[in-house]
Amino acid sequence: MSTKYAALNPTPRVLMGPGPSNVPPAVYRAMGLPLVGHLDPQFIALMEEVKQMLRDVMLTKNAMTFPVSGTGSAGMEFCCVNLIEPGDEALICINGVFGTRMTDVAQRCGALVTNVKAPWGRIIEPDDVAATLKTMKAPKLVGIVHAETSTGAWQPMEEISRIVHEHGALLLMDCVTSLGGCPVRVDDWQVDAAYSGTQKCLSCPPGLAPVTLGPRALEKATKRKTKVASWYFDVNLLASYWGQDRVYHHTAPVTMNYALREALRLVLEEGLENRWARHERNHRALKAGLEAIGITIASQEGHQLWPLNSATIPAGADDAAVRKALLQRYSLEIGGGLGELKGKTWRIGLMGESSREENVMLFLSGLGAVLNELGCKTGTAAALAAAREVYSR
Amino acid sequence: MSTKYAALNPTPRVLMGPGPSNVPPAVYRAMGLPLVGHLDPQFIALMEEVKQMLRDVMLTKNAMTFPVSGTGSAGMEFCCVNLIEPGDEALICINGVFGTRMTDVAQRCGALVTNVKAPWGRIIEPDDVAATLKTMKAPKLVGIVHAETSTGAWQPMEEISRIVHEHGALLLMDCVTSLGGCPVRVDDWQVDAAYSGTQKCLSCPPGLAPVTLGPRALEKATKRKTKVASWYFDVNLLASYWGQDRVYHHTAPVTMNYALREALRLVLEEGLENRWARHERNHRALKAGLEAIGITIASQEGHQLWPLNSATIPAGADDAAVRKALLQRYSLEIGGGLGELKGKTWRIGLMGESSREENVMLFLSGLGAVLNELGCKTGTAAALAAAREVYSR
């Protein structure tokens, strides 16, 4: 049987899709370090470091800040199963795939969900949240996506947070695509619960979901009348493992935690402000380059994410053919549109390690060449010049 | 902040606890391979390989065989949330921690659970299962642990499987600690659903839970009247991603899947029969060595697992002090007892890569030395000779 399966030898990719992003060499090295047990004093020391580093990156003092042992969507599920009891009224905002998903998850937890919607690509308006909350009896939770990975919309949080708390509800924020790539201020914004993923702007492979629960959220989770429906995600059990008791719950993904620690160390070494500025700069260059060849960013002007650029596919361009050519000839991955935007947008990620000047230039060169070959006239030189102009400022 | 966190540099361990086990160099190398996207054609090809390799290792033809994106306990939760509807009668067998846990998980899924119990360390008697099933109205599922990691008991499956199916129930098997270390025959035993972990006898870091669902289990999951309470673990959604549709569900832990593929490749290269024989041989040597110094295996004679040896702590020996000395001086990890067996047993794992002659000899040497120093007279030389005698056969 030894000959049946060849040695694994994947062709390297430039990862400019909606995640995962490229992984820095130091993070690969961390995964090669010797595995230790999940209750080894060395791992317990690492757990404390990871918790503190996550607090530093999420800008929170919440004690209950740690990586859930699953991917980003596991973070969403962790928050919902712990914070929602059957029959609770919840308001979930939908302006893309992930608000839709959160609605599904919340309903499975027994929530009576009311939605506030905005067109895909646009942000949720605070007035709509306020008006809808007024129609609800006792809203317990408001869920909203900070960075909608399916559309590239960047949701302002502060005004909505104020409104949510006026109504006595908890604020749950999805920051899967924003954490590490643009400001995420959990404490300043008084976010009660937030979850993220490792494989976007933290540039760690997928496999963990950083989460944080503030005091009000924790009170809800610990004082609920019904048992949490999920054993795997029950914070009351997880707190004994990730807290000071170190009671065995499940076997933490040790190697993924090595990777996350190193990825977070690199984020803090670069500095949050510097890292955000880098993401902004590369976004601006990409946007300038695209606009120079007539391709617009599909999300709402003034609310366009730096890490995830939703580009309107130009008339006459074959969505799949362009992505396939970029992958085959440049080994460069971008994402297609999701849901309502399928076939209408490309999703170009500039996240973490992938947010680099050379990636912007390679992508614009490659896109120009591919579009030309497929019969769409583009001015590749103009695109490159426009991007270069941003970098020369 | 760059100086706040030192470079990660864990001291290597000889992992002889209840898992994780040591990871082979080739698996570390696999994790260093360039990350690709979770919808990349290269990853999709790998998914198909991993599914087939898992079938080969689990000895099943079940199409729905794949790794759940979480650790072993996530596999337990995956099976329960999909196979149990609120109000379903379930019989869960308890002879250790993991049957207790399965009861908790099943109850959170809304099951009306009846337990069949056996003393910790002993196996579940088929007659008890038969007698209890007769008292139930319409038992839908019987859950049982094949290899009880907390006690080292090795459960025979065939007779119980026959009884379960006579009553029209589904058979759910926990093979977290047995898969890859002793025979696990999903199809021969007519197991309807089984879950495992990667970090035991497969010698891959923790982070994935191989699962398999047979036709009857799949029918239950797809035709259930109520929505699965978990979005993350809903097989109806996961089937679209791991099946031929490739519909995005969550972002699979790509690097962990690289690791699992390589770990499975090594298992198949060694050959299941050879691998089982290696586990048996090292177990026998360890047992002979321990018995030579008066330490018995705590689990039921004739039903003692090869990968996990539950050793009775000798009178006068300080449980924690011995484990601490082994860790500090030999960098060798063994596990303490869990639950009822806390302070009464040590759990000595000989799993996958850790199941090696040199580890058996190192452990017996180290244990002898540590016990002597702590005032327990042991005959280390006799232990080593007894083990060596097994290897010389």
Interface residues (C-beta under 8 A of the other chain):
Chain A: M1 S2 K4 Y5 L8 N9 P10 T11 P12 R13 L15 G17 G19 P20 N22 V23 Y28 R29 A30 M31 G32 L33 P34 L35 V36 G37 H38 D40 P41 Q42 L46 E49 M53 D56 S69 G70 T71 G72 S73 A74 M76 E77 V81 R101 D104 V105 R108 C109 G197 Q199 P205 P206 G207 K227 V228 A229 S230 W231 Y232 Y248 H249 H250 T251 A252 P253 V254 T255 M256 Y258 A259 R261 E262 R265 L268 E269 G271 L327 E333 L338
Chain B: M1 S2 K4 Y5 L8 N9 P10 T11 P12 R13 L15 G17 G19 P20 N22 V23 Y28 R29 A30 M31 G32 L33 P34 L35 V36 G37 H38 D40 P41 Q42 L46 E49 M53 D56 S69 G70 T71 G72 S73 A74 M76 E77 V81 R101 D104 V105 R108 C109 G197 Q199 P205 P206 G207 K227 V228 A229 S230 W231 Y232 Y248 H249 H250 T251 A252 P253 V254 T255 M256 Y258 A259 R261 E262 R265 L268 E269 G271 L327 E333 L338
